[in-house]
Amino acid sequence: MTFKGSIRHLKVGFISIWFERGQAYVTKTLRDNLLPDHTAFIFARTGRVYGEHKLETGGFWAVPNLTSFPE
């Protein structure tokens, strides 16, 4: 996106499940491709796999500006 000849800095937020599933990988890929030109925020929500709640915030899934619910 151009704004009077220069690139405009955007702040973008995503809401996604945040563990090893397709939706989370797509969200993380979009987020990673916005950096470093823009700021990205993730609101991570729990998901269910075979009746169990899942949420991962460590290792590969630990990113800056990550907020999880429930904490």
C-alpha positions in Angstrom: 0.0 0.0 0.0 1.5 3.3 -1.0 0.7 6.6 0.6 2.1 9.7 -1.1 5.1 7.8 -2.5 6.1 6.0 0.7 5.1 2.8 2.4 2.6 3.2 5.1 3.2 1.4 8.4 0.2 -0.8 9.3 -0.8 -2.4 12.6 -2.6 -5.7 11.8 -4.4 -8.0 14.2 -5.3 -11.7 13.7 -7.6 -13.9 15.7 -6.8 -17.6 15.4 -6.5 -20.9 17.2 -2.8 -21.2 18.1 -1.5 -24.7 17.9 -0.5 -27.1 15.2 -3.3 -26.9 12.8 -3.7 -25.4 9.3 -5.4 -22.2 10.4 -2.6 -21.4 12.8 0.1 -22.1 10.2 -1.6 -19.8 7.7 -2.0 -17.0 10.3 1.6 -17.3 11.4 2.8 -17.2 7.8 0.8 -14.1 7.1 2.1 -12.5 10.3 5.7 -13.4 9.5 5.4 -11.9 6.0 4.2 -8.6 7.3 7.3 -8.1 9.4 9.4 -6.0 9.7 7.6 -3.3 7.7 4.4 -3.6 9.7 3.4 -4.5 13.3 1.3 -7.7 13.7 -0.7 -8.8 16.8 -2.1 -12.2 17.5 -5.1 -12.9 19.7 -4.7 -16.7 20.3 -7.7 -18.7 21.3 -8.0 -22.2 22.4 -9.2 -24.9 20.1 -10.4 -28.5 20.7 -8.8 -31.7 19.4 -10.6 -34.9 20.3 -12.4 -33.1 23.1 -9.3 -31.6 24.7 -8.5 -27.9 24.8 -5.3 -26.9 23.0 -3.2 -23.7 23.0 0.5 -23.5 22.4 2.5 -20.4 23.3 6.1 -21.8 23.5 8.8 -22.7 21.0 7.7 -22.3 17.4 4.4 -20.6 18.5 6.1 -18.0 20.8 5.9 -14.7 18.9 5.9 -11.1 20.0 2.6 -9.3 20.5 0.8 -12.6 21.4 -2.2 -12.5 23.6 -3.9 -15.7 24.6 -7.4 -16.5 25.8 -8.0 -18.0 28.3 -4.6 -17.2 29.9 
